[in-house]
Amino acid sequence: MKKLKVTDIVIILLILILIAAGAFVVFKKKSFSKLPVEKEATIQFEVFFRGITITDAVAPFRVGDDAFITIRNVPYTKLKISAINGRPRMAVIPSNNEAGYIVAEDVSTPNMYDFVVQLVDKAKKTPDGYVAGGNKIKMGIPVVIEGEKYKYTGTISNIIEVQTAEKE
């Protein structure tokens, strides 16, 4: 019988390690796959923009316009703006009324506004929440909205399921 050399043992060990690594990758993919999709749905998510300075009398956002969206610094797609709610920055002022304060427009920042912009998108519902284009859509996630004349950063503040698409 022939005696095994050290190089033969090393080659056999490397082959066994490669086989084990390949099996681990194949079985890991099957057992730890992505979360299952429960359904597809149309969602509206609201993005809150704080302290946008506008010197023009017209808001930069318009209902029905398409705006390019970036979620968590990953460019996503153009989405339709379905609703806009904007108001001037507000200030809390001490008062002698029973509440002890009043809320009034902050005159020290005359051109500064807060906006909530609602966007419509199709998403997949998973046990972990909604996923649109590979991005989890959750409150608090940073979003950049970009149009022809603007680019603002805000955070998702609300998610609403509008309708459920039936599986075929």
N, C-alpha and C positions, 0 to 999 in steps of 0.2 A: 504494500500500500504506500502511496505517495504522501509525503508530509506537506501540509499547507504552509505556504510562505506568508509572511506578514502582509505583503501587498495583496495577496489573494483574500486574506481575512478583511482587510480594509475595503476592498472592492465589494465583497459580499455584504458588509455592514452598510456601505453607502447605498447599495441596491435595496436592502431592507428598509432603510430610512426613507428613501424616495417612495417606495410602495406604501409605507405607513402614512407619509405626508399626503400622497395622492388620495388614499382612502379617507383620511381625516377631512380633506377639502370636500370630497364628494358627499360624505355623510353629514358633514356640518351644514352644507348648503340645504340639504333636504330637511334636516331636523330643526334648524334655526332660521327658516325662511322669513321673509317679510310678513308683517301682520296681514291677516286675511281681510279682503275688502268685503264689508257687509252690504254696501249698496253704493250707487252713484247718486249724487244729489247736486242741485243748484244751490249755491250759498251766496249770501251777501255778507261781506265783512266790512266793518267800519274801521277807518284809520283816523286816529286823532293827531292833528298837527297843532302844536303849541307855539305861539309867538311868531306868526308869519307877518313880516312887515310888508305892507302894500300901500304905496303912495297914490296909486290909481284908484278911482272910485269903483272900479269893477273887480270882482273877485277873479282870480286866475282859473278857478275850476268852473266847469259848466256841466250841467246834467246832460247826459247823452254823449258826451265826448269820450274818446278813447284815450287812456293814459298808459304809458309804459310803466310797468311795475318791477321793482327789484326787491326780493325778499331775502333777508339775512345776507346782503351783499352778493346775491346770486341773481343775475338778470333772469326775468321770468317771461312775461308776455304783455301784450296790450289788453287791458280790461276796460269795460264800459263803466262810466260813473253813473250810478243810479240815483243818488241823492247827495245833497250838500247842506250842511248846517254850519253857518259861520256867525261869529259875534265878536265885538270888540273885547279886548282884554278887560277883565274886571278886577276890582280891588275891594278888599274888606276894610271898612272904615268904622272906627269905634263910634258908638252912639249911645244916647241915653234911653233908647227904647227898651222894651222888655227883653229883647234878644241880646242887647249889648253891642250890636253891630248892624251895619247895613252893607249891602253889596251894590256897588255902583261902577259905572264905566271908569276905567283908570285914565284920567286926563293927562297923566305924565307920559303915557305911551299912545299918542293919538293915532298912529298908523299901524298898530299892532293888533292882530286878530288871532283867534283860535278857530280851527275848522275841524269838523268831522265829515269825512268823505266816505260814502258808501260805494263799494265796488261789487260787481256781480261776476261769479266764476263757477265753473263746474268742478266738483271735487269728489274724491272717493272717501266714504266714511269707513274708518277702521275702528277697532276697539280703543285706539289711542287718540282718536279725534279725526279731523278732516285733513286730507292730503290733496294738494293741487299742484300738478306739475312736479311732483317729487318733493315739494315743500310742505312741511307741517304748517297748518294755519291755526295758530293759537293766539290768545290775547297776550299782549306784551312783546310780540315779535316785531323787530324793526322792519319798516317798509319804506322804500323810496318811491315816490310817484313823480313821473316826469312827463311834461307836456311840451308843446312848442315853445312856450315862453317861461317855463318854470321847472324847478326841481326841488322838492321838499322831502324831508325825512320825518316820519311819524311812527306811531306804534299801533298795532291792531288793538282795538278797544272793545269789539263785540263781534260775534259770529252768529248769523241767523240762517237756518235752513229754509229755503223758499219752497222747493218742491223736490220730490223724489223721482228720479228717472227709473222706469221699469226695466228690469233685465230682460233681454230677449232670449 
